[in-house]
Amino acid sequence: MTLQRKLPRRRPLIAVAIVASITLAGCSTIEKSSDAFRVNGASFPLDDYEQLTQDLASAGQLTPDANGLLSGEDARSVLNSLIRGRAAAQFLTTIDDSVTDEDRQKALASIPDGAIDNWSELLKSTSLELNALQYAFERVSVPAKDAVKALYDKQPALTGVLCMSHILVESLDEATKVIADLDAGGDFATIAKSTSTEPAAKESGGKLDEGEETCFNLPTLQEQFDPDFMIAAIPGRPGMFIGPVRTQFGYHVIVHRPWDEVGESVMKRLTENSASLLAIGYLASSDVWVNPQFGAWSAAKSAVQ
């Protein structure tokens, strides 16, 4: 089965604001490191990050304030782009692929003539590598169903698609009792209908559906759902009762629904956008560390916060 819908064209990095680092002088508790970030142990040097931002400022792509500093929001934005690019490249290796010279040539051809002539070699190569990823991703097809099932059974988030049910209650004691009842063999849907404070649970049995669809794309959940809910849900496995998870709404008990129940929906979602979802799932499940001067990595959002 081939990918039915290609990834949307991404604008060249020339149009993306990459910004200088923020300085938190005098904070002795911040870890000192020569890395800007690491993805599954692969580091990106802090010196390269700082050089990139300086080069972009020199190229007129950045606008520092009166003190020569750029905002923390912009600093995090560039880190997010670089981290996602590093994870995307790593993901390609898991399917025995990588960015090729042809991909880089296509990326170069997409940039207006002369637009990057005055850029440093570091800035040019980083920009081209990030933009070449979109062409590599166009080769990614939907994996065989058995391969997707293996990913889902290991950790649903690896597929970039989540299919969950939950029970929401008001107190920790109630949530603890729900888990005890489930561990004793209680039926999740039955307990959800009788216990959950979510009004829809009385009919849904706690299933979290997106309209007519059984499953959610992971990016939608990361954008719309409570971060504490997502932090707990992402590492979970099918059939594992997750919780109690406290959010602004109360206490949740979460479960990833079994493949036999949701497999067709997962495959449908991947058919719509397999490369992007699989790469996002890979990133959400990755070990990401960010230099504390920039903030901290949030798996719930797949972003520096």
Backbone as a ProteinNet text record, in pm:
[ID]
protein_1_A
[PRIMARY]
MTLQRKLPRRRPLIAVAIVASITLAGCSTIEKSSDAFRVNGASFPLDDYEQLTQDLASAGQLTPDANGLLSGEDARSVLNSLIRGRAAAQFLTTIDDSVTDEDRQKALASIPDGAIDNWSELLKSTSLELNALQYAFERVSVPAKDAVKALYDKQPALTGVLCMSHILVESLDEATKVIADLDAGGDFATIAKSTSTEPAAKESGGKLDEGEETCFNLPTLQEQFDPDFMIAAIPGRPGMFIGPVRTQFGYHVIVHRPWDEVGESVMKRLTENSASLLAIGYLASSDVWVNPQFGAWSAAKSAVQ
[TERTIARY]
84.7	0	88.3	62.2	143.9	74.5	152.6	99.8	6.1	-116.1	-216	-209.6	-168.4	-161.8	-23.7	42.5	177.6	175.7	291.5	304.5	294.8	236	231.9	372.2	390.3	519.3	556.4	677.1	722.4	802.5	778	851.1	997.3	1089	1230.8	1260.8	1373.1	1410.4	1432.7	1459.4	1476.7	1355.3	1240.4	1117.4	1083	1170.4	1144.9	1235.3	1177.3	1258.2	1336.1	1467.1	1555	1629.2	1626.8	1667.4	1775.8	1832.6	1945.9	1903.8	2002.3	1974.8	1950.2	1876.9	1853.2	1953.3	1995	2095.8	2031.8	2059.2	2010	2130.6	2192	2315.6	2288.1	2385.7	2378.8	2287.7	2238.5	2151.1	2235.5	2281.7	2380	2320.2	2187.9	2126.3	2112.7	2138.8	2123.1	2241.3	2210.4	2314.6	2399.2	2531.4	2621.9	2642.6	2631.2	2649.5	2695.7	2773.3	2816.6	2718.3	2606.8	2503.6	2383	2323.6	2196.6	2082.4	2092.5	1992.2	2049.5	1979.5	2013.7	1884.6	1888.2	1775.4	1825	1778.9	1823.4	1975.8	2035	2178.5	2258.9	2198.6	2268.7	2258.6	2372.5	2373.7	2384.7	2338.7	2355.8	2434.5	2556.8	2642.3	2582.3	2599.2	2552.8	2624	2751.7	2825.9	2763.7	2720.6	2658.1	2524.6	2449.7	2322.1	2345.1	2440.3	2467.1	2519.1	2601.9	2652.6	2540	2448.2	2334	2251.9	2225.4	2144	2217.2	2346.9	2424.9	2425	2439.4	2441.2	2307.2	2198.8	2067.2	2044	2095.5	2085.7	2164	2281.6	2362.8	2295.5	2219.3	2149.8	2019.2	1988.2	1867.4	1741.3	1757.2	1641.6	1589.6	1668	1633.1	1641.3	1564	1563.7	1584.2	1707.7	1733.8	1674.3	1660.9	1614.8	1731.9	1708.7	1810.5	1937.6	1923.8	2039.1	2104.6	2056.8	2112.1	2060.2	1952.2	1895.5	1764	1732	1606.3	1520.1	1393.8	1298.9	1317.8	1280.3	1282.9	1189.9	1077.2	982.4	1047.5	1121.9	1189.6	1302.6	1372.5	1479	1422.4	1309.2	1246.1	1194.3	1150.9	1100.2	1207.6	1327.7	1433.5	1474.9	1480.7	1514.7	1414.2	1286.1	1183.8	1207.4	1240.3	1266.2	1385.1	1491	1610.6	1588.6	1519.1	1491.6	1403.4	1299.5	1210.5	1283.9	1374.1	1453	1544.3	1610	1698.9	1618.8	1503.7	1421.5	1369.5	1331.5	1282.5	1390.7	1513.9	1624.8	1648.7	1640.3	1656.2	1544.5	1422.2	1310	1335.1	1387	1413.5	1507.4	1604.4	1697.8	1627.6	1518.5	1445.9	1373.8	1352.9	1289.9	1390.3	1518.8	1628.1	1627.8	1605.8	1608.4	1686.2	1712.2	1781.6	1769.3	1804.4	1808	1919.2	1887.6	1984.4	2031.5	2137.1	2184.5	2075.8	1997	1887.1	1785	1755.5	1664.3	1720.1	1849.9	1912.6	1909.3	1927.8	1922.1	1781.2	1681.3	1543	1516.9	1569.1	1551.8	1620.3	1740.2	1813.4	1738.4	1680.8	1607.6	1481.2	1429.6	1306.8	1332.3	1459.1	1494.1	1520.3	1465.6	1485.8	1633.2	1663.8	1802.2	1863.1	1982	2055.8	2014.2	1907.3	1852.1	1946.3	2028.4	2116.4	2263.8	2294	2432.8	2526.6	2478	2562.9	2555.8	2487.2	2477.7	2607.1	2634.9	2749.5	2725.2	2831.9	2817.2	2734	2750.8	2671.9	2524.1	2488.8	2349.2	2291.3	2368	2320.7	2294.7	2392.7	2379.8	2266.4	2251.4	2142	2007.4	1994.7	1870	1834	1930.4	1904.3	1869	1937.7	1911	1768.8	1724.3	1588.6	1485.3	1508.4	1410	1412.2	1526.2	1535	1453.6	1425.4	1348.6	1212.6	1149.6	1016.4	1019.3	1127.7	1138.1	1166.9	1245.8	1267.8	1137.6	1057.1	931.5	833.1	844.9	753.5	771.4	883.1	906.7	845.9	803.4	754.5	612.8	591.7	458.7	405.3	278.3	216.6	277.8	327.1	383	276.3	321.6	228.5	153.1	33.3	-52.2	15.5	83.8	151.4	259.6	327.9	433	373	260.4	193.9	141.8	86.2	37.8	151.5	269.8	383.8	421.2	418.4	444.7	338.3	212.4	101.9	107.2	135.3	141.3	258	366.1	480.5	450.3	395.4	360.8	277.9	147.9	63.8	115.8	178.2	227.6	326.9	396.2	491.2	424.8	296.9	225	180.1	187	135.9	-15.1	-76.8	-222.7	-256.9	-347.5	-387.5	-536.8	-572.6	-711.9	-735.3	-802.2	-806.1	-947.9	-960.1	-1077.2	-1029.8	-1118.8	-1080.4	-1201.5	-1172.5	-1273.6	-1231.5	-1321.1	-1292.5	-1372.9	-1303.9	-1370.6	-1315.5	-1380	-1345.4	-1229.9	-1210.9	-1111.3	-1009.9	-896.5	-792.1	-841.1	-916.8	-967.8	-1058.4	-1141.7	-1230.2	-1149.1	-1047.3	-965.1	-890	-840.6	-770.2	-862.6	-986.2	-1084.3	-1115.7	-1125.7	-1150.9	-1040	-916	-804.1	-808.6	-843	-853.4	-962.2	-1075	-1185.1	-1144	-1069.4	-1023.5	-922	-830.3	-730.5	-795.5	-911.9	-984	-1066.7	-1058.7	-1129.7	-1253.1	-1278.8	-1395.6	-1389.8	-1506.9	-1515.1	-1502.5	-1410.1	-1381.3	-1505.1	-1572.3	-1687.5	-1799.1	-1821.7	-1928	-1896.1	-1772.1	-1732.5	-1739	-1698.4	-1704.8	-1847.9	-1941	-2080.5	-2140.1	-2097.9	-2155.9	-2079.5	-1953.9	-1867.3	-1819.1	-1788.7	-1723.6	-1813.7	-1753.6	-1828.1	-1838.9	-1771.9	-1787.5	-1925.3	-2010.1	-2148.1	-2156.9	-2066.9	-2074.9	-2043.7	-1980.2	-1937.1	-2054.1	-2169.1	-2284.7	-2324.5	-2291.5	-2319.1	-2192.6	-2080.7	-1957.2	-1879.6	-1907.7	-1827.3	-1685.1	-1668.6	-1537.9	-1453.1	-1502.1	-1423.3	-1404.8	-1283.1	-1251.7	-1244.3	-1351.2	-1357.1	-1347.8	-1297.1	-1294.6	-1404.8	-1523.8	-1637.7	-1671.8	-1669.4	-1699.8	-1578.6	-1462.7	-1339.7	-1312.1	-1262.3	-1232.6	-1107.1	-1011.5	-879.9	-846.7	-754.7	-704.4	-564.6	-534.6	-395.9	-326.1	-204.8	-132.2	-117	-86.1	-73.7	-200.7	-316.3	-442.1	-453.4	-418.2	-421.9	-321.9	-202.9	-101.3	-145.1	-221.9	-268.3	-388	-476.5	-606.1	-620.3	-547.1	-568.6	-478.1	-520.8	-444.7	-304.7	-198.4	-61.4	-36.4	-91.9	-70.3	-134	-247.8	-312.6	-220.8	-164.8	-82.1	51.1	110.7	236.7	219.2	103.9	76.9	41.2	-32.3	-83.5	23.4	114.3	209	293.9	346.9	429.1	348.1	216.8	133.9	130.2	88.6	72.7	-72.2	-118.1	-256.1	-284.7	-400.4	-442.8	-385.7	-291	-230.6	-314.9	-359.1	-439.6	-346.4	-363.4	-274.9	-344.6	-280.4	-340.6	-314.2	-374.9	-458.7	-377.2	-436.4	-373.9	-454.1	-390.6	-461.2	-447.6	-560.7	-562.9	-656.4	-674.4	-764.3	-909	-939.8	-1077	-1107.2	-1003	-1021.7	-915.3	-953.1	-860.2	-904.6	-809.4	-838.7	-774.5	-842	-781.9	-792.2	-678.8	-669.9	-629	-680.7	-636.6	-631.7	-527	-519.4	-599.1	-688.6	-777.2	-698.9	-742.1	-666.5	-668.1	-561.4	-547.4	-666.2	-715.3	-826.4	-949.9	-960.5	-1075	-1053.4	-928.6	-902.9	-809	-759.9	-658.8	-697.8	-821.6	-864.9	-862.2	-898.7	-895.8	-753	-660.8	-520	-467.4	-495.9	-448.1	-508.3	-634.1	-697.2	-627.3	-597.9	-528.7	-391.1	-317.9	-185	-190.8	-292.5	-307.3	-321.2	-381.4	-401.5	-270.6	-177.5	-55.4	48.3	96.9	179	313.4	385.7	521	519.9	430.1	424.4	386	284.4	238.2	342.5	405.8	508	627.3	665.7	776.8	739.9	617.3	570.9	564.2	518	515.6	654.8	749	888.3	941.1	913.8	961.9	898.4	766.8	697	750.7	802.7	852.7	1003.5	1066.7	1212	1257.8	1385.5	1450.2	1510.9	1446.7	1491.8	1534.1	1653	1703.9	1734.4	1696.5	1719.8	1801.1	1899.4	1978.1	1884.5	1895.1	1798	1788.3	1888.4	1877.8	1766.6	1720.3	1613.6	1476.5	1472.2	1346.8	1359	1250.4	1249.9	1165	1199.6	1126.1	997.2	887.1	757.5	716.7	715.4	667.8	520.3	446.9	303.5	277.2	367.8	351.2	453.1	551.6	665.1	725.3	754.1	805.7	879.8	967.7	1035.3	938.2	925.9	832.3	908.5
-118.6	0	123.6	215.7	336.3	451.7	550.9	670.2	740.9	762.4	819.2	970.4	1033.5	1178.3	1222.1	1297.6	1341.2	1446	1454.9	1558.3	1695.2	1792.7	1926.4	1980.9	2058.1	2120.3	2211.8	2200.1	2285.7	2400.3	2520.6	2636.1	2623.5	2672.5	2664.1	2732.6	2692.1	2748.5	2898.2	2950	3093	3169.1	3104.4	3169.8	3137.5	3060.1	3019.2	3097	3157.1	3235.6	3143.4	3147.1	3075.7	3182	3169.3	3282.4	3250.6	3356.1	3342.8	3289.4	3234.7	3176.9	3285	3247.7	3339.2	3308.9	3409.6	3394.2	3404.9	3307.5	3309.7	3317.5	3432.8	3450.3	3442.7	3387.4	3387.4	3281.6	3189.9	3084.4	2959.1	2935.7	2830.8	2691.1	2680	2547.5	2491.3	2572.2	2526.1	2438	2323	2229.4	2290.3	2279.6	2327.5	2216.6	2251.2	2151	2218.1	2145.8	2196	2159.9	2095.4	2056.9	2149.6	2179.9	2252.8	2157.1	2035.1	1931.3	1796.5	1690.4	1554.7	1480.6	1401.8	1316.4	1173.1	1092.9	953.8	944.9	1037.9	1038.4	1112.2	1143.6	1217.1	1366.2	1430.4	1568.7	1667.9	1790.1	1903.1	2006.7	2041.2	2128.2	2266.7	2315.2	2448.3	2554	2532	2627.2	2639.4	2525.6	2529.5	2603.6	2578.8	2649.2	2800.1	2841.4	2983.9	3043.7	2966.5	3015.8	3030.5	2934.6	2942.1	3069	3097.7	3214.9	3343.7	3345.3	3462.6	3482.1	3371.1	3378.7	3427.4	3381.8	3425.7	3572.9	3616.4	3759	3840.4	3793.6	3862.8	3863.1	3758.7	3748.7	3827.6	3894.4	3974.5	3895.4	3769.8	3685.1	3703.6	3766.7	3785.4	3932.3	3970.2	4108.9	4110.8	4126.6	4132.4	4257.9	4256.2	4376.4	4473.4	4581.7	4685.7	4633.6	4524.4	4465.3	4353.5	4334.1	4229.5	4091.4	4081.5	3951.8	3928.1	3801.6	3762.8	3687.2	3680.3	3629.1	3480.1	3440.7	3299.4	3218.2	3275.4	3204	3170.3	3266.1	3240.8	3139.1	3147.6	3050.8	2909.1	2894.2	2761.9	2717.5	2813.4	2778.9	2714.4	2772.4	2713	2578	2565.6	2436.4	2329.9	2365.4	2269.8	2224.2	2318.3	2281.8	2187.5	2218.1	2135	1997.8	1993.7	1866.2	1778.3	1837.3	1759	1709.4	1792.3	1748.1	1632.4	1641	1532.1	1402.7	1412.6	1292.7	1236.3	1323.7	1277	1200.1	1250.6	1180.7	1045.2	1040.7	912.7	815.6	867.5	781.9	715.9	794	737.2	617.5	623.4	511.2	385.2	400.4	282.8	209.2	276.9	211.9	199.2	199.3	179.4	283.5	408.2	517.2	633.1	733.6	853.6	962.1	1083.8	1194.1	1167.1	1183.7	1158.5	1289.9	1280.2	1398.8	1452.6	1363.7	1408	1489.2	1444.5	1520.2	1659.8	1666.7	1796.2	1886.8	1828.9	1909.2	1964	1884.8	1931.6	2045.4	2030.3	2136	2264.3	2250.3	2367.4	2435.2	2354.6	2410.5	2485.3	2453.8	2518.9	2657.5	2693	2821.3	2922.6	3041.6	3142.3	3167.8	3192.6	3217.3	3331.5	3305.4	3408	3430.5	3365	3393.2	3354.3	3252.8	3207.8	3218.2	3292.2	3301.1	3353.1	3443.7	3504.1	3431.7	3321	3246.1	3168.4	3140.7	3058	2914.4	2836.2	2696	2618.5	2650.4	2583	2611.3	2736.1	2772.2	2710.8	2712.1	2651.3	2502.3	2432.1	2286.3	2247.9	2321.9	2292.3	2316.4	2427.8	2460.1	2354.7	2318.7	2221.1	2084.9	2045.7	1915	1908.2	2016.3	2018.8	2015.3	2093.5	2100.6	1978.6	1909	1787.1	1673.5	1682.3	1576.3	1555.2	1664.3	1650.6	1562	1569.3	1487.5	1341.1	1320.6	1183.8	1122.9	1203.1	1153.2	1114.3	1171.6	1137	991.8	931.5	790.8	695.3	746.9	660.9	614.4	485.3	428.7	368.9	338.5	279.6	141.4	114.2	-18.6	-127.4	-249.5	-362.6	-366.5	-420.5	-421.4	-491.8	-601	-673.7	-587.9	-506.5	-419.8	-310.1	-255	-151.3	-210.8	-331.5	-398.2	-418.5	-456.3	-476.5	-346.3	-235.4	-105.5	-72.6	-94	-60.5	-142.6	-270.3	-357.4	-319.1	-268.5	-225.1	-94.2	2.1	133.4	205.9	220.7	282.5	415.7	495.6	626.8	614.5	500.8	482.8	488.7	461.2	467.9	610.2	700.8	836	843.3	735	726.8	667.2	730.3	679.2	652.1	538.8	494.7	458.2	545.4	531	532.9	480.7	497.7	553.3	622.5	672.1	678.2	677	695.2	817.3	912.2	1036.4	1041.1	1061.9	1073	1195.2	1228.7	1353.4	1340.2	1223	1210.5	1100.4	1111.7	1011	876.9	878.1	753.1	681.1	758.3	697.1	636.1	707.5	656.7	530.5	529.8	412.1	291.3	313.8	204.3	153.8	246.6	205.8	112.3	147.9	64.2	-72.1	-72.9	-199.7	-287.3	-227	-303.1	-357.7	-277.1	-322.9	-435.5	-421.5	-526.3	-656.6	-644.1	-762.8	-826.9	-768.5	-827.7	-753.1	-636.4	-559.6	-513.4	-499.5	-456	-304.1	-256.5	-113.1	-33.2	-72.3	3.7	7.3	-104.9	-110.8	-17.9	-19.6	68	213.8	242.5	380.2	431.3	347.7	390	420.3	346.8	364.4	462.8	491.9	567.5	700.8	704.8	822.6	946	1059.6	1185.6	1253.7	1198.5	1254.1	1215	1312.2	1280.6	1179.1	1187.5	1097.4	953.2	929.7	795.3	699	750.4	662.9	591.3	650.7	586	528	598.2	556.6	450	433.8	342.2	392.3	524.1	584.3	596.8	550.6	558.5	703.9	736.5	869.3	862.4	899.1	898.6	1041.1	1055.8	1186.1	1188.3	1232.7	1230.4	1088.3	1062.5	929.6	837.5	892.3	812.9	753.6	630.8	561.5	616.2	659	697.4	841.5	896.3	1031.5	1026.7	1121.4	1146.2	1206.4	1162.1	1209.9	1362.5	1430	1575.6	1645.7	1592.9	1652	1642.8	1527.7	1510.6	1602.5	1614.1	1700	1846.2	1883.7	2022.1	2048.4	1949.7	1974.3	1918.2	1813.4	1746.5	1803.6	1783	1827.6	1765.5	1846.1	1792.9	1679.5	1688.8	1582.8	1451.5	1460.7	1342.8	1279.4	1362.8	1311.5	1255.9	1320	1269.9	1127.2	1101.5	967.4	869.7	917.9	827.8	783	870.9	841.4	716.4	693.5	572.8	444.2	453.3	338	230.8	111	-2.9	-51.2	-119.8	-168.5	-258	-235.9	-317.8	-276.8	-181.5	-136.1	-23.2	-36.2	68	178.3	296.9	409.8	504.3	529.4	622.6	584.5	660.3	777.4	893.8	962.6	1076.3	1200.9	1292.7	1414.5	1522.1	1579.6	1694.1	1799.4	1907.5	2012.3	1964.5	1850.3	1801	1700.2	1648.5	1547.3	1440.1	1315.5	1202.9	1103.9	1067.6	978.9	842.1	741.4	610.6	587.9	562.4	557.3	418	376.8	251	267.8	211.1	205.2	83.8	106.1	-1.9	-105.3	-232.5	-340.1	-329	-380.5	-374.4	-437.9	-550.3	-618.5	-529.4	-433.2	-342.4	-218.7	-174.8	-44.7	-52.2	-170.1	-181.8	-118.4	-138.2	-81.4	70.5	128.7	274	326.8	255.2	295.7	293.9	188	177.1	286	320.5	427.8	559.8	588.7	713.2	716.9	606.5	603.9	616.3	562.9	575	721.3	800.2	942	1020.1	979.2	1058.2	977.6	871.4	777.6	835.9	900.4	946.6	1043.8	1142.3	1243.3	1181.7	1096.4	1038.3	945.9	865.2	774.5	852.5	960.6	1041.9	1113	1162.4	1227.5	1126.8	1007.4	903.3	867.1	861.2	833.8	941.8	1068.3	1179	1174.9	1152.5	1151.2	1041.6	936	822.9	826.6	932.6	943.9	1001.4	979.6	1038.3	1171.9	1281.2	1414	1493.8	1549.9	1638.9	1773.8	1880.8	2016.4	2091.6	2168.5	2250.1	2335.8	2329	2396.9	2547.7	2608.9	2753.1	2789	2690.8	2716.3	2672.9	2593.9	2539.6	2389.3	2318.3	2172.4	2110.5	1987.8	1917.9	1860.5	1883.3	1827.5	1719.7	1594.2	1485.7	1502.9	1566.8	1588.2	1675.5	1768.8	1862.3	1839.4	1753.1	1736.8	1872.9	1947.4	2082.8	2125.2	2224.4	2284.5	2381.1	2369.5	2453.7	2542.6
0	0	0	-85.8	-92.2	-24.6	5.7	70.1	-25.7	15.9	-73.1	-79.2	28.8	30.9	71.2	-12.8	17.9	127.7	194.4	295.4	230.4	301.1	245.2	226.2	121.4	97.2	212.4	258.7	366.8	307.6	357	309.4	348.7	264.1	297.9	429.5	489.7	618.5	610.4	489.3	473.8	524.7	523.5	567.4	711.8	777.5	914.8	1009.1	1111.7	1205.4	1297	1287.8	1380.9	1460.1	1591.1	1671.6	1771.7	1825.2	1916.6	2051.3	2122.7	2253.6	2356.2	2461.3	2571.7	2681.4	2754.2	2858.2	2994.7	3079.9	3216.5	3308.8	3310.5	3387.2	3536.5	3609	3754.1	3812.6	3732.4	3785.8	3804.8	3925.5	3952	3943.7	3942.3	3940.5	3799.8	3697.2	3560.8	3521.1	3464.7	3422.9	3312	3326.1	3224	3121.5	2994.5	2891.4	2763.4	2684.5	2555	2445.5	2483	2386.7	2397.3	2282.9	2282.6	2311.7	2256.2	2282.9	2242.8	2285.9	2245.2	2212.7	2107.5	2070.5	2067.4	2161.6	2173.6	2179	2252.5	2273.3	2168.2	2053.6	1947.8	1976.4	1994.7	2041.1	1926.7	1955.7	1866.1	1945.1	1900.4	1979.8	2004.4	2125.2	2159.8	2075.1	2047.1	1964	1824.8	1768	1635.5	1640.9	1745.7	1761.7	1768	1850	1865.2	1735	1662.4	1534.4	1432.9	1432.2	1340.8	1365.6	1491.4	1521.2	1486.5	1510.4	1472.8	1321.3	1248.3	1102.7	1048.5	1109.9	1064.7	1095	1208.1	1239.5	1137.1	1102.1	1002.4	865.4	838.2	709.6	707.4	818.6	823.8	849.2	889.5	917.9	1060.3	1146.4	1286.6	1322.9	1423.2	1469.8	1620.6	1666.1	1810	1871.7	2004.7	2073.5	2090.4	2162.9	2178.4	2245	2320.9	2389.4	2308.5	2186.4	2102	2132.2	2211.1	2248	2174.8	2157.1	2094	2195	2169	2267.5	2295.5	2417.2	2453	2365.2	2327	2240.4	2107	2052.5	1925.8	1941.6	2054.9	2081	2085.3	2151	2158.4	2021.6	1941.5	1809.5	1722.3	1724.5	1643.5	1698.4	1829.3	1887.6	1847.4	1848.1	1806.3	1662.6	1574.4	1434.6	1423	1495.9	1488.3	1550.6	1663.5	1729.6	1642.7	1585.8	1499.3	1375.2	1324.2	1210.2	1245	1360	1403	1422.8	1487.2	1509.3	1377.3	1284.6	1154.8	1080.3	1085.5	1020.2	1085.8	1219.2	1289.1	1252.1	1242.2	1204.1	1069.3	974.4	841.9	849.4	940.2	952.6	1001.3	1076.3	1126.2	1014.4	901.8	786.2	670.9	708.4	612.4	501.5	537.2	441.1	502.7	423.9	471.6	366.3	404.3	308.2	207.4	79.3	-27.2	-89.3	-170.6	-241.7	-335.5	-393	-479.7	-399.9	-276.9	-190.4	-163.8	-139.6	-110.4	-232.7	-349.5	-471.5	-494.5	-464.2	-476.8	-378.5	-257.7	-157.9	-202.8	-258.6	-305.9	-419.9	-509.7	-623.3	-580.1	-461.1	-414.2	-355.5	-335	-275.1	-386.9	-377.5	-483.1	-511.1	-638.1	-678.1	-597.3	-546.3	-475.1	-331.6	-287.7	-155.2	-42	-64.1	44.2	7.7	-97.2	-142.2	-33.7	49.5	152.3	286.2	291	415.5	439.9	566.3	601.7	558.1	549.6	511.3	613	741.6	844.9	826.6	803	786.1	659.9	551.4	427	444.6	502.1	514.7	608.8	718.1	812	746.9	676.1	608.2	504.8	422.2	316.5	374.1	482.4	542.2	596.2	661.7	715.1	603.8	500.3	392.1	301.6	296.9	217	277	406.5	471.6	407.2	361.1	303.3	178.7	103.2	-18	17.7	121	167.5	217.2	285	339.7	230.9	113.4	4.6	-40.5	-4	-38.7	63.1	176.3	284.1	253.5	254.1	230.9	360.3	360.6	478.6	503.1	623.1	650.5	640.6	627.7	628.4	761.2	757.3	876.2	993.4	966.2	1074.7	1139.7	1057.2	1111	1197.9	1155.8	1235	1365.6	1357.6	1478.9	1578.6	1528.8	1618	1688.3	1614.8	1676.6	1780.4	1743.3	1832.5	1960.3	1947.2	2065.1	2156.3	2098	2177.7	2248.8	2176.1	2230.7	2124.6	2144.9	2042.2	1989.4	2075.5	2031.4	1916.9	1904.8	1795.9	1659.3	1652.5	1525.1	1491.5	1588.6	1566.8	1575.5	1622.1	1633.2	1769.4	1842.2	1973.3	1975.4	2035.8	2046.1	2192.5	2266	2411	2466.4	2586.9	2671.1	2804.4	2875.6	3007.7	3099.1	3226	3330	3409.8	3426.3	3497.6	3626.9	3738	3868.6	3941.6	4053.2	4121.5	4219.3	4277.1	4384	4356.4	4424.2	4414.3	4466.5	4575.3	4631.5	4531.8	4461.9	4362.3	4248.5	4203.9	4094.3	4136	4258.8	4309.7	4315.5	4354.4	4358.8	4218.1	4122.4	3983.3	3935.4	3963.2	3920.2	3989.3	4116.9	4189.5	4128.2	4093.6	4031.7	3895.6	3818.4	3687.6	3702.5	3797.4	3820.9	3865.5	3927.9	3974.7	3863.3	3742.6	3629.4	3586.6	3644.4	3606.7	3462.4	3399.5	3260.1	3253.5	3172	3167.1	3128.3	3022.1	2974.4	3078.5	3144.4	3245.8	3362.5	3407.5	3518.3	3475.3	3351.1	3301.7	3299.7	3254.8	3246.3	3382.7	3483.1	3615.9	3703.4	3666.9	3757.1	3700.7	3572.9	3515.5	3521.4	3555.4	3562.4	3426.1	3327.2	3192.4	3139.2	3103.2	3062.6	2949.8	2852.2	2737.1	2772.8	2888.5	2925.7	2941.8	2977.6	2997.6	2868.7	2755	2626.5	2564.5	2579.3	2511.7	2587.1	2718	2797.9	2816.1	2803.6	2823.8	2699.1	2584.9	2461.8	2419.5	2381.4	2331.3	2179.4	2114	1968.2	1916.1	1794	1727.7	1622.8	1665.6	1574.9	1535.8	1405	1354.5	1356.6	1388.5	1387.5	1525.2	1525.1	1650.3	1717.1	1636.2	1688.3	1654	1732	1711.4	1651.1	1562.8	1527.5	1648.9	1675.6	1791.9	1794.5	1682.6	1688.9	1736.5	1701.7	1747.1	1898.1	1952.6	2097.3	2166.6	2110	2170.2	2171.7	2073.4	2065.4	2155.1	2169	2232	2373.3	2408	2534.9	2644.9	2768.5	2883.7	2881.7	2901.8	2896.3	2995.1	3115.9	3214.3	3168.3	3103	3046.3	2941.4	2853.4	2745	2794.4	2894	2949.8	3000.9	3062.2	3113.6	3002.6	2902	2799	2699.8	2662.8	2554.6	2580.4	2701.3	2720.9	2735.4	2742.5	2775.3	2668.1	2709.5	2619.6	2623.9	2520.4	2519.6	2639.5	2701.3	2813.4	2946.7	2949.4	3075.1	3131.8	3256.7	3320	3369.8	3317.2	3345.6	3442.2	3554.2	3647	3791.6	3883.4	3856	3798.2	3701.4	3635.9	3670.7	3740.4	3780.9	3673.4	3633.9	3543	3602.2	3528.7	3574.3	3584.7	3523.2	3520.9	3631.8	3695.8	3798.9	3786.1	3816.7	3812	3704.1	3618.9	3506.9	3526.7	3476.2	3453.1	3302.7	3238.7	3093	3048.4	2934.7	2875.6	2723.9	2662.7	2516.7	2470.2	2377.9	2333.1	2252	2255.1	2190.4	2038.4	1976.4	1831.3	1760.2	1809.5	1742.9	1733.1	1822.1	1824.1	1737.1	1725.8	1662.3	1542.7	1508.5	1403.5	1271.3	1229.3	1101.4	1104.6	1217.6	1230	1227.7	1293.9	1291.6	1148.3	1073.7	936.9	848.5	871.7	794.5	818.8	945.9	978.7	911.7	916	857.1	705.4	644	499.2	458.5	545	515.3	522.1	610.5	629.7	706.5	648	724.9	766.7	673.4	705.9	821.7	815.5	921	1053.9	1056.7	1182.3	1243.6	1162.2	1215.3	1270.5	1202.7	1251.8	1380.8	1389.8	1511.8	1625.8	1595.8	1697.7	1745.2	1651.6	1688.2	1780.9	1748.4	1831.5	1969.3	1975.8	2104.7	2196.2	2136.7	2213.6	2233.1	2186.3	2193.1	2326.9	2355.2	2472.3	2428.4	2466.7	2424.6	2547.8	2540.7	2645.5	2583.5	2654.5	2607	2711.1	2666.5	2757.4	2841.5	2974.8	3061.7	3041.9	2981.5	2961.8	2864.8	2786.6	2691.1	2741.8	2847.6	2896.6	2914.5	2895.9	2911.1	2800.8	2763.8	2659.4	2716.7	2647.6	2687	2588.1	2631.8	2544.9	2513.6	2604.1	2582.4	2461.1	2433.8	2322.2	2211.8	2234.1	2143.3	2110.5	2216.5	2199.7	2325.5	2309	2422.6	2489.2	2621.2	2695.8	2794
[MASK]
+++++++++++++++++++++++++++++++++++++++++++++++++++++++++++++++++++++++++++++++++++++++++++++++++++++++++++++++++++++++++++++++++++++++++++++++++++++++++++++++++++++++++++++++++++++++++++++++++++++++++++++++++++++++++++++++++++++++++++++++++++++++++++++++++++++++++++++++++++++++++++++++++++++++++++++++++

